[in-house]
Amino acid sequence: KKIASFFLSIALGLQYLCSIKQTLPMAQRLEQTQAAVQTQQLASLQVAVAKLVELPVTELAARVRDEMVDNAALEEKDGEDYPTHDEADNTDNNDNNEENDKDAEADEANAYEESEDYGREADAMGDYFSADDVPDYLQQRADEERDRKEMQYSGQTSFYEDLQQQISEHNLTEHEQEVMEYIIGSLDEDGFLRKDLDALADELAIYHNINTDRHELERLLGILQQFEPRGIGARSLQECLHIQLTDPERRTPYTKLALEVVDRCFKDFVGRHWDVVKQRLGMDDDTFAHVRHLLVHLNPRPGSALNDSTAPSAPTVVPDFYVRVDDEGRVEVGMNNGDVPELRVSQAFRDSIKQYGGNKTKLSREQRDAYTYARQKVDSALSFINLLTRRKETLMSVMRAIVDKQRAFFVNDDDENDLVPLTLKEIAEMARVDISTVSRVTNSKYVQTMYGTYPLKFFFSSQFTTSDGDELSARKVKAALRELIDGEDKRHPLSDEALAAKLKEAGYNVARRTVAKYRDMLGLPTARLRKE
């Protein structure tokens, strides 16, 4: 009996353990599986080329000089040239000279980088005894070429400095001058004072320990509003126009009526509801025409007058490419290298590799470290020079493809009507590069022709089909739209629906919403705002 009870207790215990195990969660296990997934990864070389391709010539110069600072094995070419490939590889000097000759021939093939015209003009000018003897047309061409390459700086005063100079024309105390300077510094770029006067008083007291009040600020602001140009210091557009109309130099027989329009009918004036304004003030057509002429010639942004007059006169766009057409109709394309230095590998680093690389087994530890350092720097320098070469080849292939597609535009004196529909995909196929590369090239690059400077995006436009099935650029539709608006009766301007109907009669099947989109892109207002 004791043995039977013993085995029974064991059986019950095992049953209890089994029931507990079933209620516990299953333990986690690590399993390894295989799955085929297709991914695309750019090589480090492709990424590096892409970063250089998107840089315009002005930013590329800074990038190259930064690389020269980081890598001592890079230096700028000057005078005697050295080979640009690795001497550690067993190549003789004759091969090096042959490679250099090929590079020189390639550079000559892409001449025009430094503008052949400028070289010819400089040679022609050298035949004269002095600058006074040089003909005007030669001097003008040389000046234009020099201005294209040089960056000018303006020493004129800024918007705020010009206003501060006018403070001395008024008899103000030292305290009032400090407050006036703070008010001028609080103006925005349009010349308006957007801050509340109480807030200005608090700022002066907290940050500058200058005690003032709203009454004094009002008085000084009234003095500021007498500065030139009139309208400076206004707190709203309505006040700005009112200040300009109260200028004694602007007094005309119609100034009083113009002030009534600004003071009594400002909302209708801003909305260009001319019929309502004329009816409310009871003016005849002739009087209203003079009043309207006076109003539309006021400056709604007086600060812009000073900003424009004091802005630097230097050009802000530096072309990355040059395109010219010779007398025989051949189109030549060149690159502007600007201030980008031409690089080579330092001869000192190359000599170190040559010295220590001959017998590496007999080198000391310091010599091996020096060899490794020099080798890494030279390899990095050669890679960067190769990247610059790849960048140049890519940019030139894209630019040449654009010129080939838009050849009629360049040959016919930059006539926009000769531009054909063009997409990034077409240029990518012609240049044998990825479409993203074309996008990077055209993003911030400019080309200078014989008649102007254009962004590369200018040559791309969507395709449009006429009622006859002909394909043309959307730019032609915009030109036709502008022509219709320029020739319309301004007393009864055409609505977007009417413009769409007129374009359809001309063979352009354009929807009303497309007309509205193109009109906005051309900077043309709606029919109500075009009404005169």
C-alpha positions in Angstrom: 0.0 0.0 0.0 2.9 2.4 0.8 4.4 1.7 -2.6 1.1 2.3 -4.4 0.5 5.6 -2.6 4.0 6.7 -3.4 3.6 6.1 -7.1 0.2 7.8 -7.0 1.6 11.0 -5.4 4.3 11.0 -8.1 1.7 10.7 -10.9 -0.4 13.5 -9.4 2.7 15.7 -9.1 3.6 15.2 -12.8 0.1 16.0 -13.9 0.2 19.2 -11.9 3.5 20.3 -13.5 2.1 19.6 -17.0 -0.9 21.8 -16.3 1.3 24.6 -15.2 3.6 24.3 -18.2 0.6 24.7 -20.6 -0.5 27.9 -19.0 3.0 29.5 -19.3 3.8 31.6 -22.5 6.0 30.0 -25.1 9.7 30.9 -24.8 11.2 33.2 -27.6 13.6 31.6 -30.0 16.1 33.1 -32.5 15.5 31.9 -36.0 17.5 32.7 -39.1 15.7 33.0 -42.4 16.6 34.1 -45.9 14.7 36.5 -48.2 15.5 38.1 -51.5 15.2 41.9 -51.4 16.3 44.2 -54.2 18.0 47.4 -53.0 20.0 50.1 -54.7 23.0 51.7 -53.1 25.2 54.5 -54.6 28.9 54.0 -54.6 31.0 56.4 -52.7 32.4 57.7 -56.0 28.9 58.4 -57.3 27.9 60.3 -54.2 31.1 62.4 -54.3 30.6 63.3 -57.9 26.9 64.2 -57.3 27.9 66.6 -54.6 30.4 68.4 -56.8 28.1 68.5 -59.8 25.4 70.4 -58.0 27.9 73.2 -56.9 28.0 76.3 -59.1 31.3 77.7 -60.0 31.4 80.2 -57.1 30.8 77.6 -54.5 33.1 75.1 -56.2 36.1 77.5 -55.8 35.5 77.5 -52.0 35.1 73.7 -51.9 38.4 73.2 -53.8 40.3 75.6 -51.5 38.9 73.8 -48.4 40.1 70.5 -49.8 43.6 72.0 -50.3 43.6 73.1 -46.7 42.6 69.6 -45.5 45.0 67.7 -47.8 48.6 68.9 -47.9 49.3 66.8 -50.9 47.2 69.1 -53.1 48.6 72.3 -54.5 47.8 74.8 -57.2 49.5 74.5 -60.5 51.9 77.4 -61.3 54.8 77.5 -63.7 56.4 74.1 -64.2 53.8 71.3 -64.2 54.3 67.9 -62.6 52.7 64.6 -63.6 49.3 64.1 -62.0 49.3 60.3 -61.7 50.9 58.1 -59.1 54.7 57.6 -59.6 54.6 54.7 -57.2 53.2 52.7 -60.1 56.0 51.5 -62.3 55.6 54.1 -65.2 58.4 55.9 -66.8 58.8 59.6 -67.4 58.1 59.3 -71.1 54.6 57.9 -70.4 54.1 60.8 -68.0 55.0 63.3 -70.6 52.7 61.6 -73.1 49.8 61.8 -70.7 50.4 65.4 -70.0 50.5 66.2 -73.7 47.1 64.4 -74.1 45.7 66.5 -71.2 47.0 69.7 -72.8 45.3 68.8 -76.1 42.1 68.1 -74.2 42.3 71.4 -72.6 42.9 73.1 -75.9 39.9 71.3 -77.3 37.7 72.9 -74.7 39.3 76.3 -75.2 36.9 79.2 -74.6 37.0 78.4 -70.9 38.9 81.7 -70.4 37.1 83.3 -73.4 39.0 83.4 -76.7 37.5 86.8 -77.5 39.1 88.4 -74.5 42.5 87.0 -75.5 42.1 88.5 -79.0 41.0 91.8 -77.7 43.9 91.9 -75.2 46.3 91.1 -78.1 44.8 93.8 -80.2 45.0 96.4 -77.4 48.7 95.5 -76.9 49.4 97.0 -80.4 48.7 100.6 -79.1 51.1 102.8 -77.3 48.8 103.8 -74.4 45.2 103.3 -73.2 44.2 106.6 -74.7 45.0 105.3 -78.1 42.8 102.2 -77.8 39.6 102.4 -79.8 36.4 102.7 -77.7 34.9 99.4 -79.0 38.0 97.4 -78.0 38.1 99.1 -74.6 34.4 98.4 -74.0 34.7 94.7 -74.9 37.7 94.3 -72.6 35.8 96.0 -69.8 32.8 93.8 -70.3 35.0 90.7 -70.2 36.7 91.9 -67.0 33.4 92.7 -65.3 32.2 89.2 -66.1 35.0 87.7 -64.2 35.6 90.1 -61.3 33.5 90.6 -58.2 32.8 94.3 -57.4 32.1 95.6 -54.0 30.1 98.7 -53.2 31.1 101.2 -50.6 27.8 103.0 -50.4 25.8 103.4 -47.2 23.0 101.2 -46.2 19.4 102.0 -45.8 19.6 102.6 -42.0 22.9 104.5 -42.3 21.3 106.9 -44.8 18.5 107.7 -42.4 20.9 108.1 -39.4 22.8 110.7 -41.4 19.6 112.8 -41.8 19.3 113.0 -38.0 22.0 115.7 -37.9 19.8 117.9 -40.1 17.4 118.4 -37.1 18.2 120.0 -33.7 17.8 117.1 -31.4 19.4 116.5 -28.0 21.7 113.6 -27.3 18.8 111.8 -25.6 16.5 112.4 -28.6 19.2 111.2 -31.0 19.6 107.9 -29.2 15.8 107.4 -29.2 15.6 108.3 -32.9 18.4 105.9 -33.8 16.5 103.1 -32.0 13.3 104.0 -33.9 15.3 103.8 -37.2 16.7 100.5 -36.3 13.2 99.2 -35.6 12.0 99.9 -39.2 11.5 96.9 -41.5 13.0 96.7 -45.0 9.9 98.5 -46.5 10.5 101.5 -44.2 7.5 100.8 -42.0 7.4 100.8 -38.1 5.5 97.6 -37.2 6.2 97.8 -33.5 3.8 99.4 -31.0 5.2 102.6 -29.4 4.6 101.3 -25.8 6.6 98.2 -26.7 9.4 100.4 -28.0 9.4 102.4 -24.8 9.7 99.2 -22.7 12.6 98.0 -24.9 14.5 101.2 -24.5 14.1 101.1 -20.7 14.9 97.5 -20.3 17.8 96.9 -22.8 19.3 100.4 -23.1 18.4 102.1 -19.9 16.8 105.0 -21.8 13.6 106.4 -20.3 11.0 107.7 -22.7 7.2 107.6 -23.1 4.7 107.3 -25.9 4.3 111.0 -26.2 8.0 111.6 -27.0 8.0 108.6 -29.4 5.0 110.1 -31.2 6.8 113.4 -31.6 10.1 111.9 -32.8 8.3 109.6 -35.1 6.6 112.7 -36.7 10.1 114.1 -37.3 11.3 110.8 -38.8 8.3 110.9 -41.2 9.8 114.1 -42.6 12.9 112.3 -43.7 13.6 111.3 -47.3 12.1 109.4 -49.0 8.6 110.5 -47.7 6.6 107.7 -46.2 9.4 106.4 -44.0 8.3 105.6 -40.5 4.6 105.0 -41.4 2.8 102.4 -39.4 0.4 101.3 -42.2 0.1 101.6 -45.9 -2.7 104.2 -45.6 -0.5 106.4 -43.3 2.4 106.0 -45.7 0.4 107.2 -48.7 -1.1 110.1 -46.6 2.4 111.2 -45.6 3.5 111.3 -49.3 0.5 113.3 -50.4 1.1 115.9 -47.6 4.6 116.6 -49.0 4.7 120.2 -50.1 6.8 119.2 -53.2 3.9 117.0 -54.3 1.2 119.6 -54.1 -1.0 119.7 -57.2 -4.6 120.9 -57.9 -5.6 117.2 -57.5 -3.7 116.5 -54.2 -6.7 117.3 -52.0 -8.9 114.9 -53.9 -6.2 112.2 -53.8 -6.1 112.7 -50.0 -9.8 112.1 -49.8 -9.5 108.9 -51.7 -6.8 107.6 -49.3 -8.7 108.8 -46.1 -12.3 108.0 -47.1 -12.2 105.3 -49.8 -9.0 103.4 -48.9 -10.5 99.9 -49.2 -12.0 100.6 -52.6 -8.7 102.2 -53.7 -6.7 99.1 -52.7 -9.2 96.9 -54.4 -9.0 99.0 -57.5 -12.8 99.6 -57.5 -12.4 102.8 -59.4 -16.0 103.2 -60.4 -17.0 103.1 -56.7 -14.4 105.7 -55.8 -15.4 108.0 -58.6 -19.0 107.8 -57.7 -18.6 108.3 -53.9 -16.5 111.5 -54.4 -18.5 112.8 -57.4 -15.6 113.3 -59.8 -15.9 113.5 -63.6 -13.8 111.4 -65.9 -11.1 113.9 -66.5 -10.6 114.9 -62.9 -10.6 111.2 -61.8 -7.9 110.4 -64.4 -5.6 113.0 -62.9 -6.3 111.8 -59.4 -5.7 108.2 -60.3 -2.4 109.1 -62.0 -1.3 110.8 -58.9 -2.3 107.9 -56.6 -0.7 105.1 -58.7 2.6 106.9 -58.7 3.0 106.9 -54.9 5.5 104.5 -53.4 3.9 101.9 -51.2 7.4 100.7 -50.0 9.5 103.8 -49.4 12.3 101.8 -47.8 12.8 100.0 -51.1 13.9 103.3 -52.7 16.9 103.5 -50.4 17.6 99.7 -50.5 17.7 99.9 -54.3 19.9 103.0 -54.4 22.4 101.6 -51.9 22.5 98.0 -53.3 25.9 96.9 -54.7 26.1 97.4 -58.5 28.0 94.1 -59.0 26.3 91.3 -60.9 24.9 88.6 -58.7 24.8 85.8 -61.4 28.1 84.2 -62.4 27.7 82.0 -65.6 28.9 78.5 -65.4 28.9 78.1 -69.2 29.6 80.2 -72.3 27.9 79.6 -75.6 28.7 81.5 -78.8 28.0 81.1 -82.5 30.8 81.8 -85.0 30.3 83.4 -88.4 29.7 80.0 -90.0 26.9 79.1 -87.6 28.9 76.7 -85.5 27.9 76.7 -81.8 30.7 76.5 -79.3 30.3 75.6 -75.7 32.8 76.4 -72.9 33.0 76.3 -69.1 33.8 79.2 -66.8 36.4 78.0 -64.3 36.2 81.3 -62.4 38.5 81.3 -59.4 38.7 77.5 -59.2 42.4 76.7 -59.0 43.9 74.0 -61.2 45.3 71.3 -58.9 48.2 68.9 -58.9 49.8 66.5 -56.5 52.7 68.0 -54.5 56.1 66.9 -55.7 57.3 66.6 -52.1 54.7 63.9 -51.4 55.5 62.1 -54.6 59.2 62.1 -53.8 58.4 60.6 -50.4 56.5 57.7 -52.0 59.3 57.2 -54.5 61.9 57.2 -51.8 60.3 54.9 -49.3 58.3 52.7 -51.7 61.3 51.1 -53.4 62.2 48.8 -50.5 59.6 48.7 -47.8 61.2 45.8 -45.9 64.2 47.9 -44.8 62.2 50.8 -43.6 62.1 51.8 -39.9 58.8 52.3 -38.1 59.0 56.0 -38.5 59.7 55.7 -42.2 56.8 53.2 -42.7 54.5 55.7 -40.9 55.7 58.5 -43.2 55.2 56.4 -46.3 51.7 55.4 -45.2 50.8 59.0 -44.5 52.2 60.2 -47.8 50.5 57.4 -49.7 47.1 58.1 -48.1 47.3 61.8 -48.9 48.4 61.3 -52.5 45.6 58.7 -53.1 43.1 61.2 -51.6 44.5 64.0 -53.8 44.4 61.9 -57.0 40.8 60.9 -56.1 39.7 64.5 -55.7 41.4 65.6 -59.0 39.6 62.7 -60.7 36.3 63.9 -59.2 36.8 67.4 -60.6 37.5 65.8 -64.0 34.3 63.7 -63.8 32.4 66.9 -62.8 33.7 68.8 -65.8 32.9 65.9 -68.2 29.4 65.5 -66.8 28.6 69.3 -66.9 29.9 69.6 -70.4 28.0 66.6 -71.7 24.7 67.9 -70.2 25.3 71.4 -71.6 26.2 70.1 -75.0 23.0 68.1 -75.1 20.9 71.1 -74.2 22.6 73.1 -77.0 22.0 70.4 -79.5 18.3 70.3 -78.6 17.9 74.1 -78.5 20.3 74.9 -81.3 17.8 77.0 -83.2 17.5 79.3 -80.1 21.2 80.0 -80.0 21.6 80.4 -83.8 18.7 82.7 -84.2 19.9 85.4 -81.7 18.2 83.9 -78.6 14.7 83.9 -80.1 12.4 82.3 -77.5 10.0 81.2 -80.2 12.6 78.7 -81.4 12.7 76.8 -78.1 11.3 73.3 -78.4 9.7 71.3 -75.6 12.4 69.7 -73.5 12.4 67.4 -70.4 15.2 66.3 -68.1 14.7 62.7 -69.3 15.6 63.6 -72.8 18.8 65.3 -71.8 19.7 62.4 -69.5 19.4 60.0 -72.4 21.5 62.2 -74.7 24.2 62.8 -72.1 24.1 59.2 -70.9 23.7 60.2 -67.3 21.0 59.6 -64.7 18.0 62.0 -64.6 18.9 63.1 -61.1 22.3 64.2 -62.3 20.7 66.4 -64.9 18.5 67.9 -62.2 21.5 68.7 -60.1 23.4 70.2 -63.1 20.4 72.5 -64.0 19.4 73.4 -60.5 21.7 76.4 -60.0 23.7 76.9 -63.1 23.7 79.7 -65.7 24.8 80.0 -69.3 26.0 83.2 -70.9 25.2 83.7 -74.6 26.0 86.6 -76.9 22.6 88.2 -76.0 22.1 87.5 -72.3 22.5 85.1 -69.4 19.9 82.4 -68.7 19.4 79.8 -66.0 19.6 76.2 -67.5 16.1 75.6 -66.3 15.0 78.2 -68.9 15.5 75.7 -71.7 13.2 73.1 -70.2 9.4 73.3 -70.7 6.5 71.0 -70.9 5.0 69.8 -74.1 1.8 71.2 -75.5 -0.3 69.9 -78.4 -2.3 72.2 -80.7 -5.6 71.5 -82.2 -3.8 70.4 -85.4 -1.7 67.9 -83.5 1.5 69.9 -83.6 3.8 69.8 -80.6 5.1 73.0 -79.2 6.5 74.4 -76.0 4.3 75.8 -73.2 6.4 78.9 -73.5 4.7 79.7 -76.8 1.3 79.4 -75.1 2.5 81.9 -72.5 3.7 84.3 -75.2 0.4 84.1 -76.9 -1.4 84.7 -73.6 0.7 87.8 -72.9 0.1 89.1 -76.4 -3.7 88.8 -75.9 -3.5 90.6 -72.5 -1.3 93.4 -73.9 -3.7 93.9 -76.8 -7.0 93.8 -74.8 -9.2 96.8 -74.1 -8.2 97.9 -70.6 -11.7 99.3 -70.0 -13.1 95.8 -70.6 -10.3 93.3 -69.9 -10.7 89.7 -70.8 -11.5 87.2 -68.1 -9.7 83.8 -67.9 -12.6 82.1 -69.6 -12.5 84.7 -72.5 -8.7 84.3 -72.7 -9.1 80.5 -72.9 -11.7 80.9 -75.7 -9.3 83.3 -77.6 -6.4 80.8 -77.3 -8.6 78.0 -78.5 -9.5 80.1 -81.6 -5.7 80.4 -82.2 -5.3 76.6 -82.0 -4.3 76.3 -78.4 -6.6 73.9 -76.5 -6.0 75.4 -73.0 -8.4 75.1 -70.1 -9.4 78.0 -67.9 -7.4 76.8 -64.9 -4.3 76.5 -67.2 -4.8 80.1 -68.3 -5.0 81.2 -64.7 -1.8 79.2 -63.9 0.1 80.7 -66.8 -1.2 84.2 -66.0 0.1 83.9 -62.5 3.5 82.6 -63.7 3.7 85.7 -66.0 3.0 88.0 -63.1 -0.2 89.3 -64.7 -3.2 90.3 -62.4 -6.8 89.2 -62.8 -9.2 91.0 -65.1 -10.6 93.1 -62.3 -7.2 94.4 -61.4 -6.3 95.1 -65.0 -9.3 97.3 -65.6 -8.6 100.9 -66.3 
